[in-house]
Amino acid sequence: MKMFPKSLSGRLLLLTTVFVMLAEVFIFVPSVARFREDFLLLKLEKAQIASLTLLADDMITPELEAELLENAGVFNVVLLRDSTRQLILSADMPRTVDASFDLRDAPAFPLIRDALARIVNPEDEVIRVIGNPVRDAGLMIEVTTSTRSLRQGMIEYGLNILALSAVISLFVAGLLFWAIRGLMVTPVRNLAAAMTHYSHAPEDARRIINPSSDATELRDAEDALYSLQNDLTAALKQKDRLAQLGGAVAKISHDLRNILTTAQLFADRMEQSADPMVARAAPKLVGSIGRAVNLCETTLKFGKAEEAAPSLSEVSLAVLADDIIEGERLALDESAVTLTHDIDHHITAVADPEHLYRVISNLVRNARQALVATKVEGTVTLSATAQDDGVHIIVSDTGPGLPPKAVEHLFTPFQGGTRKEGTGLGLAIASELVRGHGGTLELLSTGQGGTSFEIFLPQKKN
């Protein structure tokens, strides 16, 4: 379990307490200034009452005068009445006046400044305070007094305010802590717990979170997690199916290779036939069976994660194109599809002949099948150019273009199929084979005007 100060709840409680205390500081400073003003105004009021006592009876004893001044907490009282300034009460002052303060319509900032200065100054000073008499009993009243009692009162008042602020801060912080803990922290913990629970068995669909929060942000997070978990669970299931499929394909390829090897032996004997048609077709049959055997062996290696690197050599693209087009024409029957190429016989590519045959024939076959499906005339064209960086091979057709879904997952196995019965493996395999040569296979364009793919093969051997 994490330490409390490092937890989200602990930090929330600490920050709330600090922020509330900070707010209380902004309240504390004006409050102390107000206390100082009220304290001094009270002295003025007491001094005025003492002055009125003297005015009511002009003959008072010195003892009574001293008692009045002591009760008022002042050294002397000056009253301005009828434009005449009169010293009403007076006593011996310990020293001269150190500062004067006029409380008549005093602005807030000077009051706050003077209050803070009084708290930080521990020396006992004599100050003159000027104010308005209570109930208009004159034009002005002025007293001199000591600052000792004023500072002590301000400190006591400030400590009481700080203690009360601390209690209020803790109380408010506690309320906010429990409220936010219930509204935010607990749902976040539940979200983390749901993620942990799912991670223990991500293939189990029962562990997928069920979004239920009524808070917008948390609901968005739950929805995103729900979508992610659904996609991951589906991907894991597909991975299992692909693993099972791979095992089955490896077994089938093993047996099929044995069958094709036998067929290859019979095809070799057909080359010796006296029938010209059989003798001419035999090499094509032998070549096709040889590629089928090689494909089975490659599949077995792939199942063992031992995909062989391409065996590079100089390949004549024109000869390869002739071989591919002649093989694809056998499947055209009466279709109005034309297969052609305009590759110069001098253009060669550094590539594995079998790999390159599979890549180009796959693209040509896809284009041919797309045109046959439209039942209209069309053309599949092979072209190539040799440049300084390498060879660029273009396979284009005049078909209807690729569906948007196929374009989005073009080179993804089992998702990029262009036909309803297609698996999408052809383009994925072709792309992988081209990458094995250090090249690229890209879709140049697709639409109503047709589709074009480009194969780029670098010309330097590694």
Salt bridges, closest charged atoms under 4 A:
GLU37 OE1 - ARG34 NH1 3.07
ASP38 OD1 - ARG34 NE 3.61
ASP98 OD2 - ARG95 NE 3.43
ASP102 OD2 - ARG104 NH2 2.88
ASP114 OD1 - ARG113 NE 3.39
ASP124 OD2 - ARG148 NH2 3.54
GLU125 OE1 - ARG118 NH2 2.94
GLU142 OE1 - ARG85 NH2 2.94
GLU142 OE2 - ARG128 NE 2.82
ASP204 OD1 - ARG206 NE 3.09
ASP204 OD2 - ARG207 NE 3.83
ASP223 OD1 - ARG219 NE 3.32
ASP255 OD1 - HIS254 ND1 3.36
ASP322 OD1 - HIS341 NE2 2.66
ASP323 OD1 - LYS284 NZ 3.47
ASP323 OD2 - ARG291 NH2 2.88
GLU326 OE1 - LYS284 NZ 3.18
GLU328 OE2 - ARG365 NE 3.37
GLU328 OE1 - ARG368 NH2 2.86
ASP344 OD1 - HIS346 ND1 2.78
GLU354 OE1 - ARG291 NE 3.85
ASP389 OD1 - HIS392 NE2 3.47
GLU408 OE2 - HIS409 NE2 3.85
GLU421 OE2 - ARG419 NH1 2.72
GLU454 OE2 - HIS392 ND1 3.04
